[in-house]
Amino acid sequence: MAELITLLVVSVLINVATIWYGILSARRLLVVSSNLFSLQDEFTAFQSHVEALYETEMYYGDESLKALIDHTKSILSELDKYEDIYMLVLEDEEINEELNLDQDNKEEEEEAN
């Protein structure tokens, strides 16, 4: 009987440690996801800026800017490989927005009554 109690205690401790580690890992993944999403936004804005500069009369046809645009496109395509990670942030934000909209609608209905 004592052996079963010992096994039960060990099992509970392992389960608690596993859950704790899972929560910590999920938090870290969310931070990484958010950072990747921000990084992709920054590179997209950078690409738009360089393309607009490239199309101005002063720099039209500049090979250095063309190479910079191509390099930015390759970086963005590399970041697209990690889309499933930064989509976690979007999904989380969409869920939060839906919850906020639902709460706002309920508040408006209560105010109307």
TORLUMTOR-8819 format. One record per atom (N, C-alpha, C): residue number from 1; x, y, z; residue in one letter; atom name. Coordinates in pm, whole numbers. Atoms other than C-alpha are relative to their C-alpha. Example, Ala and Ser with C-alpha at 12.3 -4.5 7.8 and 13.67 -1.06 7.14 Angstrom:
// residues 2
@nr: 1&c1: 89&c2: -119&c3: 0&rest: a&atom: N .
@nr: 1&c1: 1230&c2: -450&c3: 780&rest: a&atom: CA .
@nr: 1&c1: 90&c2: 120&c3: 0&rest: a&atom: C .
@nr: 2&c1: -82&c2: -119&c3: -6&rest: s&atom: N .
@nr: 2&c1: 1367&c2: -106&c3: 714&rest: s&atom: CA .
@nr: 2&c1: -77&c2: 109&c3: 73&rest: s&atom: C .
// end
This chain:
// residues 113
@nr: 1&c1: 82&c2: -118&c3: 0&rest: m&atom: N .
@nr: 1&c1: 0&c2: 0&c3: 0&rest: m&atom: CA .
@nr: 1&c1: 87&c2: 126&c3: 0&rest: m&atom: C .
@nr: 2&c1: -90&c2: -116&c3: -9&rest: a&atom: N .
@nr: 2&c1: 285&c2: 238&c3: 84&rest: a&atom: CA .
@nr: 2&c1: 64&c2: 27&c3: -136&rest: a&atom: C .
@nr: 3&c1: -59&c2: -16&c3: 133&rest: e&atom: N .
@nr: 3&c1: 432&c2: 172&c3: -259&rest: e&atom: CA .
@nr: 3&c1: -94&c2: 74&c3: -95&rest: e&atom: C .
@nr: 4&c1: 99&c2: -67&c3: 83&rest: l&atom: N .
@nr: 4&c1: 111&c2: 283&c3: -428&rest: l&atom: CA .
@nr: 4&c1: -11&c2: 148&c3: 35&rest: l&atom: C .
@nr: 5&c1: 7&c2: -140&c3: -44&rest: i&atom: N .
@nr: 5&c1: 97&c2: 602&c3: -222&rest: i&atom: CA .
@nr: 5&c1: 124&c2: 75&c3: -49&rest: i&atom: C .
@nr: 6&c1: -124&c2: -62&c3: 48&rest: t&atom: N .
@nr: 6&c1: 460&c2: 675&c3: -311&rest: t&atom: CA .
@nr: 6&c1: -7&c2: 24&c3: -150&rest: t&atom: C .
@nr: 7&c1: 15&c2: -17&c3: 144&rest: l&atom: N .
@nr: 7&c1: 390&c2: 617&c3: -680&rest: l&atom: CA .
@nr: 7&c1: -100&c2: 110&c3: -33&rest: l&atom: C .
@nr: 8&c1: 99&c2: -104&c3: 22&rest: l&atom: N .
@nr: 8&c1: 83&c2: 840&c3: -659&rest: l&atom: CA .
@nr: 8&c1: 60&c2: 138&c3: 25&rest: l&atom: C .
@nr: 9&c1: -62&c2: -128&c3: -32&rest: v&atom: N .
@nr: 9&c1: 280&c2: 1122&c3: -496&rest: v&atom: CA .
@nr: 9&c1: 100&c2: 38&c3: -109&rest: v&atom: C .
@nr: 10&c1: -98&c2: -27&c3: 105&rest: v&atom: N .
@nr: 10&c1: 558&c2: 1091&c3: -754&rest: v&atom: CA .
@nr: 10&c1: -72&c2: 38&c3: -129&rest: v&atom: C .
@nr: 11&c1: 77&c2: -30&c3: 121&rest: s&atom: N .
@nr: 11&c1: 303&c2: 1087&c3: -1036&rest: s&atom: CA .
@nr: 11&c1: -61&c2: 140&c3: 5&rest: s&atom: C .
@nr: 12&c1: 59&c2: -133&c3: -16&rest: v&atom: N .
@nr: 12&c1: 128&c2: 1398&c3: -901&rest: v&atom: CA .
@nr: 12&c1: 108&c2: 106&c3: -15&rest: v&atom: C .
@nr: 13&c1: -110&c2: -96&c3: 10&rest: l&atom: N .
@nr: 13&c1: 461&c2: 1579&c3: -865&rest: l&atom: CA .
@nr: 13&c1: 48&c2: 16&c3: -144&rest: l&atom: C .
@nr: 14&c1: -43&c2: -5&c3: 140&rest: i&atom: N .
@nr: 14&c1: 562&c2: 1489&c3: -1220&rest: i&atom: CA .
@nr: 14&c1: -104&c2: 74&c3: -84&rest: i&atom: C .
@nr: 15&c1: 106&c2: -69&c3: 74&rest: n&atom: N .
@nr: 15&c1: 223&c2: 1604&c3: -1353&rest: n&atom: CA .
@nr: 15&c1: 0&c2: 150&c3: 28&rest: n&atom: C .
@nr: 16&c1: -3&c2: -143&c3: -34&rest: v&atom: N .
@nr: 16&c1: 244&c2: 1936&c3: -1167&rest: v&atom: CA .
@nr: 16&c1: 121&c2: 66&c3: -66&rest: v&atom: C .
@nr: 17&c1: -120&c2: -55&c3: 64&rest: a&atom: N .
@nr: 17&c1: 599&c2: 1992&c3: -1293&rest: a&atom: CA .
@nr: 17&c1: -18&c2: 12&c3: -150&rest: a&atom: C .
@nr: 18&c1: 24&c2: -3&c3: 144&rest: t&atom: N .
@nr: 18&c1: 494&c2: 1909&c3: -1648&rest: t&atom: CA .
@nr: 18&c1: -97&c2: 113&c3: -37&rest: t&atom: C .
@nr: 19&c1: 96&c2: -108&c3: 26&rest: i&atom: N .
@nr: 19&c1: 197&c2: 2148&c3: -1636&rest: i&atom: CA .
@nr: 19&c1: 68&c2: 135&c3: 18&rest: i&atom: C .
@nr: 20&c1: -72&c2: -125&c3: -25&rest: w&atom: N .
@nr: 20&c1: 416&c2: 2424&c3: -1487&rest: w&atom: CA .
@nr: 20&c1: 95&c2: 30&c3: -116&rest: w&atom: C .
@nr: 21&c1: -92&c2: -19&c3: 112&rest: y&atom: N .
@nr: 21&c1: 678&c2: 2372&c3: -1760&rest: y&atom: CA .
@nr: 21&c1: -78&c2: 35&c3: -128&rest: y&atom: C .
@nr: 22&c1: 82&c2: -30&c3: 118&rest: g&atom: N .
@nr: 22&c1: 405&c2: 2374&c3: -2027&rest: g&atom: CA .
@nr: 22&c1: -50&c2: 144&c3: 0&rest: g&atom: C .
@nr: 23&c1: 46&c2: -138&c3: -10&rest: i&atom: N .
@nr: 23&c1: 270&c2: 2705&c3: -1902&rest: i&atom: CA .
@nr: 23&c1: 114&c2: 97&c3: -29&rest: i&atom: C .
@nr: 24&c1: -116&c2: -85&c3: 26&rest: l&atom: N .
@nr: 24&c1: 618&c2: 2861&c3: -1900&rest: l&atom: CA .
@nr: 24&c1: 38&c2: -2&c3: -149&rest: l&atom: C .
@nr: 25&c1: -34&c2: 12&c3: 142&rest: s&atom: N .
@nr: 25&c1: 687&c2: 2730&c3: -2250&rest: s&atom: CA .
@nr: 25&c1: -101&c2: 74&c3: -88&rest: s&atom: C .
@nr: 26&c1: 104&c2: -70&c3: 77&rest: a&atom: N .
@nr: 26&c1: 356&c2: 2864&c3: -2381&rest: a&atom: CA .
@nr: 26&c1: 18&c2: 151&c3: 10&rest: a&atom: C .
@nr: 27&c1: -24&c2: -144&c3: -16&rest: r&atom: N .
@nr: 27&c1: 433&c2: 3208&c3: -2238&rest: r&atom: CA .
@nr: 27&c1: 118&c2: 45&c3: -85&rest: r&atom: C .
@nr: 28&c1: -118&c2: -35&c3: 80&rest: r&atom: N .
@nr: 28&c1: 776&c2: 3210&c3: -2402&rest: r&atom: CA .
@nr: 28&c1: -33&c2: -3&c3: -149&rest: r&atom: C .
@nr: 29&c1: 38&c2: 9&c3: 140&rest: l&atom: N .
@nr: 29&c1: 628&c2: 3098&c3: -2732&rest: l&atom: CA .
@nr: 29&c1: -86&c2: 118&c3: -41&rest: l&atom: C .
@nr: 30&c1: 83&c2: -117&c3: 30&rest: l&atom: N .
@nr: 30&c1: 374&c2: 3380&c3: -2715&rest: l&atom: CA .
@nr: 30&c1: 86&c2: 126&c3: -16&rest: l&atom: C .
@nr: 31&c1: -90&c2: -114&c3: 12&rest: v&atom: N .
@nr: 31&c1: 654&c2: 3633&c3: -2662&rest: v&atom: CA .
@nr: 31&c1: 74&c2: -7&c3: -133&rest: v&atom: C .
@nr: 32&c1: -70&c2: 17&c3: 127&rest: v&atom: N .
@nr: 32&c1: 850&c2: 3491&c3: -2956&rest: v&atom: CA .
@nr: 32&c1: -94&c2: 28&c3: -117&rest: v&atom: C .
@nr: 33&c1: 99&c2: -22&c3: 105&rest: s&atom: N .
@nr: 33&c1: 536&c2: 3492&c3: -3167&rest: s&atom: CA .
@nr: 33&c1: -28&c2: 148&c3: -20&rest: s&atom: C .
@nr: 34&c1: 25&c2: -143&c3: 7&rest: s&atom: N .
@nr: 34&c1: 467&c2: 3854&c3: -3085&rest: s&atom: CA .
@nr: 34&c1: 118&c2: 73&c3: -63&rest: s&atom: C .
@nr: 35&c1: -120&c2: -64&c3: 54&rest: n&atom: N .
@nr: 35&c1: 826&c2: 3953&c3: -3164&rest: n&atom: CA .
@nr: 35&c1: 15&c2: -28&c3: -149&rest: n&atom: C .
@nr: 36&c1: -8&c2: 32&c3: 143&rest: l&atom: N .
@nr: 36&c1: 821&c2: 3771&c3: -3499&rest: l&atom: CA .
@nr: 36&c1: -103&c2: 78&c3: -80&rest: l&atom: C .
@nr: 37&c1: 105&c2: -75&c3: 68&rest: f&atom: N .
@nr: 37&c1: 495&c2: 3939&c3: -3592&rest: f&atom: CA .
@nr: 37&c1: 43&c2: 146&c3: -15&rest: f&atom: C .
@nr: 38&c1: -48&c2: -139&c3: 6&rest: s&atom: N .
@nr: 38&c1: 642&c2: 4282&c3: -3508&rest: s&atom: CA .
@nr: 38&c1: 113&c2: 14&c3: -100&rest: s&atom: C .
@nr: 39&c1: -112&c2: -3&c3: 93&rest: l&atom: N .
@nr: 39&c1: 956&c2: 4201&c3: -3702&rest: l&atom: CA .
@nr: 39&c1: -48&c2: -5&c3: -145&rest: l&atom: C .
@nr: 40&c1: 53&c2: 7&c3: 135&rest: q&atom: N .
@nr: 40&c1: 758&c2: 4106&c3: -4010&rest: q&atom: CA .
@nr: 40&c1: -66&c2: 132&c3: -39&rest: q&atom: C .
@nr: 41&c1: 62&c2: -130&c3: 28&rest: d&atom: N .
@nr: 41&c1: 557&c2: 4429&c3: -3985&rest: d&atom: CA .
@nr: 41&c1: 105&c2: 105&c3: -32&rest: d&atom: C .
@nr: 42&c1: -107&c2: -98&c3: 22&rest: e&atom: N .
@nr: 42&c1: 876&c2: 4633&c3: -3963&rest: e&atom: CA .
@nr: 42&c1: 66&c2: -21&c3: -136&rest: e&atom: C .
@nr: 43&c1: -62&c2: 26&c3: 129&rest: f&atom: N .
@nr: 43&c1: 1029&c2: 4462&c3: -4266&rest: f&atom: CA .
@nr: 43&c1: -94&c2: 33&c3: -116&rest: f&atom: C .
@nr: 44&c1: 97&c2: -36&c3: 104&rest: t&atom: N .
@nr: 44&c1: 710&c2: 4508&c3: -4467&rest: t&atom: CA .
@nr: 44&c1: -4&c2: 152&c3: -18&rest: t&atom: C .
@nr: 45&c1: -3&c2: -145&c3: 9&rest: a&atom: N .
@nr: 45&c1: 710&c2: 4878&c3: -4383&rest: a&atom: CA .
@nr: 45&c1: 130&c2: 49&c3: -63&rest: a&atom: C .
@nr: 46&c1: -130&c2: -36&c3: 58&rest: f&atom: N .
@nr: 46&c1: 1080&c2: 4899&c3: -4468&rest: f&atom: CA .
@nr: 46&c1: 0&c2: -24&c3: -151&rest: f&atom: C .
@nr: 47&c1: 6&c2: 32&c3: 142&rest: q&atom: N .
@nr: 47&c1: 1019&c2: 4730&c3: -4802&rest: q&atom: CA .
@nr: 47&c1: -83&c2: 104&c3: -75&rest: q&atom: C .
@nr: 48&c1: 84&c2: -102&c3: 65&rest: s&atom: N .
@nr: 48&c1: 740&c2: 4974&c3: -4886&rest: s&atom: CA .
@nr: 48&c1: 73&c2: 133&c3: -12&rest: s&atom: C .
@nr: 49&c1: -75&c2: -125&c3: 1&rest: h&atom: N .
@nr: 49&c1: 961&c2: 5267&c3: -4794&rest: h&atom: CA .
@nr: 49&c1: 109&c2: -2&c3: -107&rest: h&atom: C .
@nr: 50&c1: -109&c2: 9&c3: 97&rest: v&atom: N .
@nr: 50&c1: 1254&c2: 5148&c3: -5006&rest: v&atom: CA .
@nr: 50&c1: -57&c2: -3&c3: -143&rest: v&atom: C .
@nr: 51&c1: 61&c2: 3&c3: 133&rest: e&atom: N .
@nr: 51&c1: 1025&c2: 5072&c3: -5302&rest: e&atom: CA .
@nr: 51&c1: -48&c2: 138&c3: -41&rest: e&atom: C .
@nr: 52&c1: 44&c2: -136&c3: 31&rest: a&atom: N .
@nr: 52&c1: 875&c2: 5421&c3: -5279&rest: a&atom: CA .
@nr: 52&c1: 120&c2: 88&c3: -34&rest: a&atom: C .
@nr: 53&c1: -121&c2: -77&c3: 27&rest: l&atom: N .
@nr: 53&c1: 1224&c2: 5569&c3: -5269&rest: l&atom: CA .
@nr: 53&c1: 59&c2: -37&c3: -135&rest: l&atom: C .
@nr: 54&c1: -54&c2: 50&c3: 126&rest: y&atom: N .
@nr: 54&c1: 1333&c2: 5353&c3: -5562&rest: y&atom: CA .
@nr: 54&c1: -77&c2: 57&c3: -120&rest: y&atom: C .
@nr: 55&c1: 84&c2: -49&c3: 109&rest: e&atom: N .
@nr: 55&c1: 1043&c2: 5481&c3: -5772&rest: e&atom: CA .
@nr: 55&c1: 7&c2: 151&c3: -19&rest: e&atom: C .
@nr: 56&c1: -15&c2: -143&c3: 20&rest: t&atom: N .
@nr: 56&c1: 1132&c2: 5846&c3: -5720&rest: t&atom: CA .
@nr: 56&c1: 94&c2: 26&c3: -117&rest: t&atom: C .
@nr: 57&c1: -78&c2: -35&c3: 119&rest: e&atom: N .
@nr: 57&c1: 1290&c2: 6022&c3: -6014&rest: e&atom: CA .
@nr: 57&c1: 150&c2: 1&c3: 30&rest: e&atom: C .
@nr: 58&c1: -141&c2: -13&c3: -36&rest: m&atom: N .
@nr: 58&c1: 1618&c2: 6077&c3: -5830&rest: m&atom: CA .
@nr: 58&c1: 71&c2: -135&c3: 7&rest: m&atom: C .
@nr: 59&c1: -65&c2: 130&c3: -21&rest: y&atom: N .
@nr: 59&c1: 1683&c2: 5708&c3: -5756&rest: y&atom: CA .
@nr: 59&c1: -49&c2: -108&c3: -96&rest: y&atom: C .
@nr: 60&c1: 57&c2: 101&c3: 89&rest: y&atom: N .
@nr: 60&c1: 1493&c2: 5534&c3: -6036&rest: y&atom: CA .
@nr: 60&c1: 111&c2: -76&c3: -73&rest: y&atom: C .
@nr: 61&c1: -97&c2: 85&c3: 68&rest: g&atom: N .
@nr: 61&c1: 1698&c2: 5242&c3: -6164&rest: g&atom: CA .
@nr: 61&c1: 129&c2: -21&c3: 78&rest: g&atom: C .
@nr: 62&c1: -120&c2: 18&c3: -81&rest: d&atom: N .
@nr: 62&c1: 1956&c2: 5254&c3: -5883&rest: d&atom: CA .
@nr: 62&c1: 14&c2: -148&c3: 37&rest: d&atom: C .
@nr: 63&c1: -22&c2: 144&c3: -23&rest: e&atom: N .
@nr: 63&c1: 2105&c2: 4905&c3: -5857&rest: e&atom: CA .
@nr: 63&c1: 14&c2: -32&c3: 148&rest: e&atom: C .
@nr: 64&c1: -15&c2: 24&c3: -144&rest: s&atom: N .
@nr: 64&c1: 2189&c2: 4941&c3: -5488&rest: s&atom: CA .
@nr: 64&c1: -137&c2: -11&c3: 66&rest: s&atom: C .
@nr: 65&c1: 135&c2: 6&c3: -56&rest: l&atom: N .
@nr: 65&c1: 1827&c2: 5012&c3: -5402&rest: l&atom: CA .
@nr: 65&c1: -74&c2: -124&c3: -48&rest: l&atom: C .
@nr: 66&c1: 62&c2: 122&c3: 53&rest: k&atom: N .
@nr: 66&c1: 1712&c2: 4730&c3: -5628&rest: k&atom: CA .
@nr: 66&c1: 48&c2: -122&c3: 77&rest: k&atom: C .
@nr: 67&c1: -56&c2: 112&c3: -78&rest: a&atom: N .
@nr: 67&c1: 1945&c2: 4491&c3: -5444&rest: a&atom: CA .
@nr: 67&c1: -57&c2: 0&c3: 142&rest: a&atom: C .
@nr: 68&c1: 58&c2: -11&c3: -133&rest: l&atom: N .
@nr: 68&c1: 1811&c2: 4622&c3: -5113&rest: l&atom: CA .
@nr: 68&c1: -145&c2: -49&c3: 1&rest: l&atom: C .
@nr: 69&c1: 139&c2: 47&c3: 12&rest: i&atom: N .
@nr: 69&c1: 1453&c2: 4559&c3: -5226&rest: i&atom: CA .
@nr: 69&c1: -2&c2: -153&c3: -11&rest: i&atom: C .
@nr: 70&c1: -6&c2: 146&c3: 16&rest: d&atom: N .
@nr: 70&c1: 1543&c2: 4205&c3: -5334&rest: d&atom: CA .
@nr: 70&c1: 38&c2: -69&c3: 131&rest: d&atom: C .
@nr: 71&c1: -42&c2: 58&c3: -127&rest: h&atom: N .
@nr: 71&c1: 1718&c2: 4138&c3: -5005&rest: h&atom: CA .
@nr: 71&c1: -114&c2: 5&c3: 101&rest: h&atom: C .
@nr: 72&c1: 114&c2: -12&c3: -90&rest: t&atom: N .
@nr: 72&c1: 1416&c2: 4264&c3: -4811&rest: t&atom: CA .
@nr: 72&c1: -106&c2: -105&c3: -34&rest: t&atom: C .
@nr: 73&c1: 97&c2: 102&c3: 41&rest: k&atom: N .
@nr: 73&c1: 1190&c2: 4035&c3: -5015&rest: k&atom: CA .
@nr: 73&c1: 44&c2: -139&c3: 46&rest: k&atom: C .
@nr: 74&c1: -48&c2: 131&c3: -44&rest: s&atom: N .
@nr: 74&c1: 1412&c2: 3737&c3: -4934&rest: s&atom: CA .
@nr: 74&c1: -14&c2: -16&c3: 151&rest: s&atom: C .
@nr: 75&c1: 17&c2: 6&c3: -145&rest: i&atom: N .
@nr: 75&c1: 1403&c2: 3823&c3: -4563&rest: i&atom: CA .
@nr: 75&c1: -147&c2: -25&c3: 34&rest: i&atom: C .
@nr: 76&c1: 143&c2: 19&c3: -25&rest: l&atom: N .
@nr: 76&c1: 1023&c2: 3848&c3: -4573&rest: l&atom: CA .
@nr: 76&c1: -44&c2: -142&c3: -36&rest: l&atom: C .
@nr: 77&c1: 36&c2: 138&c3: 35&rest: s&atom: N .
@nr: 77&c1: 998&c2: 3514&c3: -4750&rest: s&atom: CA .
@nr: 77&c1: 55&c2: -98&c3: 103&rest: s&atom: C .
@nr: 78&c1: -56&c2: 84&c3: -107&rest: e&atom: N .
@nr: 78&c1: 1223&c2: 3364&c3: -4481&rest: e&atom: CA .
@nr: 78&c1: -88&c2: 9&c3: 125&rest: e&atom: C .
@nr: 79&c1: 89&c2: -16&c3: -115&rest: l&atom: N .
@nr: 79&c1: 997&c2: 3509&c3: -4211&rest: l&atom: CA .
@nr: 79&c1: -134&c2: -71&c3: -22&rest: l&atom: C .
@nr: 80&c1: 125&c2: 70&c3: 29&rest: d&atom: N .
@nr: 80&c1: 696&c2: 3357&c3: -4386&rest: d&atom: CA .
@nr: 80&c1: 6&c2: -147&c3: 40&rest: d&atom: C .
@nr: 81&c1: -15&c2: 140&c3: -43&rest: k&atom: N .
@nr: 81&c1: 836&c2: 3015&c3: -4297&rest: k&atom: CA .
@nr: 81&c1: -45&c2: -18&c3: 145&rest: k&atom: C .
@nr: 82&c1: 38&c2: 6&c3: -141&rest: y&atom: N .
@nr: 82&c1: 757&c2: 3099&c3: -3934&rest: y&atom: CA .
@nr: 82&c1: -139&c2: 58&c3: 23&rest: y&atom: C .
@nr: 83&c1: 133&c2: -58&c3: -8&rest: e&atom: N .
@nr: 83&c1: 406&c2: 3220&c3: -4007&rest: e&atom: CA .
@nr: 83&c1: -87&c2: -70&c3: 104&rest: e&atom: C .
@nr: 84&c1: 82&c2: 72&c3: -95&rest: d&atom: N .
@nr: 84&c1: 250&c2: 2947&c3: -3796&rest: d&atom: CA .
@nr: 84&c1: 29&c2: 42&c3: 144&rest: d&atom: C .
@nr: 85&c1: -32&c2: -45&c3: -136&rest: i&atom: N .
@nr: 85&c1: 432&c2: 3083&c3: -3491&rest: i&atom: CA .
@nr: 85&c1: -61&c2: 136&c3: 28&rest: i&atom: C .
@nr: 86&c1: 53&c2: -133&c3: -31&rest: y&atom: N .
@nr: 86&c1: 337&c2: 3448&c3: -3523&rest: y&atom: CA .
@nr: 86&c1: -149&c2: 9&c3: -25&rest: y&atom: C .
@nr: 87&c1: 145&c2: 2&c3: 13&rest: m&atom: N .
@nr: 87&c1: -16&c2: 3357&c3: -3624&rest: m&atom: CA .
@nr: 87&c1: -66&c2: -26&c3: 135&rest: m&atom: C .
@nr: 88&c1: 54&c2: 20&c3: -133&rest: l&atom: N .
@nr: 88&c1: -61&c2: 3255&c3: -3260&rest: l&atom: CA .
@nr: 88&c1: -43&c2: 132&c3: 61&rest: l&atom: C .
@nr: 89&c1: 33&c2: -132&c3: -53&rest: v&atom: N .
@nr: 89&c1: -60&c2: 3623&c3: -3169&rest: v&atom: CA .
@nr: 89&c1: -127&c2: 51&c3: -66&rest: v&atom: C .
@nr: 90&c1: 118&c2: -48&c3: 70&rest: l&atom: N .
@nr: 90&c1: -316&c2: 3706&c3: -3437&rest: l&atom: CA .
@nr: 90&c1: -125&c2: -72&c3: 47&rest: l&atom: C .
@nr: 91&c1: 115&c2: 77&c3: -45&rest: e&atom: N .
@nr: 91&c1: -545&c2: 3425&c3: -3329&rest: e&atom: CA .
@nr: 91&c1: -40&c2: 44&c3: 140&rest: e&atom: C .
@nr: 92&c1: 27&c2: -44&c3: -136&rest: d&atom: N .
@nr: 92&c1: -514&c2: 3535&c3: -2966&rest: d&atom: CA .
@nr: 92&c1: -64&c2: 139&c3: 0&rest: d&atom: C .
@nr: 93&c1: 56&c2: -134&c3: 9&rest: e&atom: N .
@nr: 93&c1: -583&c2: 3899&c3: -3060&rest: e&atom: CA .
@nr: 93&c1: -142&c2: -3&c3: -55&rest: e&atom: C .
@nr: 94&c1: 135&c2: 11&c3: 57&rest: e&atom: N .
@nr: 94&c1: -884&c2: 3799&c3: -3271&rest: e&atom: CA .
@nr: 94&c1: -99&c2: -50&c3: 104&rest: e&atom: C .
@nr: 95&c1: 88&c2: 53&c3: -105&rest: i&atom: N .
@nr: 95&c1: -1028&c2: 3600&c3: -2982&rest: i&atom: CA .
@nr: 95&c1: -30&c2: 109&c3: 102&rest: i&atom: C .
@nr: 96&c1: 21&c2: -109&c3: -96&rest: n&atom: N .
@nr: 96&c1: -975&c2: 3893&c3: -2746&rest: n&atom: CA .
@nr: 96&c1: -91&c2: 108&c3: -57&rest: n&atom: C .
@nr: 97&c1: 86&c2: -100&c3: 62&rest: e&atom: N .
@nr: 97&c1: -1135&c2: 4133&c3: -2994&rest: e&atom: CA .
@nr: 97&c1: -145&c2: -47&c3: -3&rest: e&atom: C .
@nr: 98&c1: 136&c2: 54&c3: 1&rest: e&atom: N .
@nr: 98&c1: -1437&c2: 3903&c3: -3030&rest: e&atom: CA .
@nr: 98&c1: -62&c2: 7&c3: 139&rest: e&atom: C .
@nr: 99&c1: 51&c2: -6&c3: -137&rest: l&atom: N .
@nr: 99&c1: -1470&c2: 3882&c3: -2653&rest: l&atom: CA .
@nr: 99&c1: -33&c2: 143&c3: 39&rest: l&atom: C .
@nr: 100&c1: 26&c2: -142&c3: -31&rest: n&atom: N .
@nr: 100&c1: -1443&c2: 4260&c3: -2621&rest: n&atom: CA .
@nr: 100&c1: -123&c2: 50&c3: -74&rest: n&atom: C .
@nr: 101&c1: 119&c2: -40&c3: 75&rest: l&atom: N .
@nr: 101&c1: -1702&c2: 4309&c3: -2895&rest: l&atom: CA .
@nr: 101&c1: -126&c2: -55&c3: 63&rest: l&atom: C .
@nr: 102&c1: 115&c2: 59&c3: -66&rest: d&atom: N .
@nr: 102&c1: -1937&c2: 4068&c3: -2723&rest: d&atom: CA .
@nr: 102&c1: -33&c2: 75&c3: 129&rest: d&atom: C .
@nr: 103&c1: 23&c2: -73&c3: -124&rest: q&atom: N .
@nr: 103&c1: -1890&c2: 4252&c3: -2393&rest: q&atom: CA .
@nr: 103&c1: -56&c2: 140&c3: -29&rest: q&atom: C .
@nr: 104&c1: 49&c2: -132&c3: 38&rest: d&atom: N .
@nr: 104&c1: -1942&c2: 4590&c3: -2563&rest: d&atom: CA .
@nr: 104&c1: -146&c2: -6&c3: -42&rest: d&atom: C .
@nr: 105&c1: 139&c2: 16&c3: 44&rest: n&atom: N .
@nr: 105&c1: -2262&c2: 4464&c3: -2728&rest: n&atom: CA .
@nr: 105&c1: -93&c2: -23&c3: 118&rest: n&atom: C .
@nr: 106&c1: 81&c2: 26&c3: -118&rest: k&atom: N .
@nr: 106&c1: -2392&c2: 4335&c3: -2396&rest: k&atom: CA .
@nr: 106&c1: -19&c2: 128&c3: 81&rest: k&atom: C .
@nr: 107&c1: 10&c2: -125&c3: -74&rest: e&atom: N .
@nr: 107&c1: -2313&c2: 4667&c3: -2227&rest: e&atom: CA .
@nr: 107&c1: -95&c2: 97&c3: -69&rest: e&atom: C .
@nr: 108&c1: 89&c2: -90&c3: 75&rest: e&atom: N .
@nr: 108&c1: -2491&c2: 4859&c3: -2505&rest: e&atom: CA .
@nr: 108&c1: -146&c2: -44&c3: 17&rest: e&atom: C .
@nr: 109&c1: 135&c2: 50&c3: -17&rest: e&atom: N .
@nr: 109&c1: -2796&c2: 4634&c3: -2474&rest: e&atom: CA .
@nr: 109&c1: -53&c2: 32&c3: 140&rest: e&atom: C .
@nr: 110&c1: 41&c2: -31&c3: -136&rest: e&atom: N .
@nr: 110&c1: -2802&c2: 4684&c3: -2096&rest: e&atom: CA .
@nr: 110&c1: -30&c2: 147&c3: 16&rest: e&atom: C .
@nr: 111&c1: 22&c2: -144&c3: -7&rest: e&atom: N .
@nr: 111&c1: -2774&c2: 5061&c3: -2138&rest: e&atom: CA .
@nr: 111&c1: -130&c2: 38&c3: -70&rest: e&atom: C .
@nr: 112&c1: 122&c2: -31&c3: 75&rest: a&atom: N .
@nr: 112&c1: -3058&c2: 5060&c3: -2393&rest: a&atom: CA .
@nr: 112&c1: -125&c2: -38&c3: 82&rest: a&atom: C .
@nr: 113&c1: 115&c2: 43&c3: -82&rest: n&atom: N .
@nr: 113&c1: -3284&c2: 4875&c3: -2147&rest: n&atom: CA .
@nr: 113&c1: -9&c2: 88&c3: 117&rest: n&atom: C .
// end
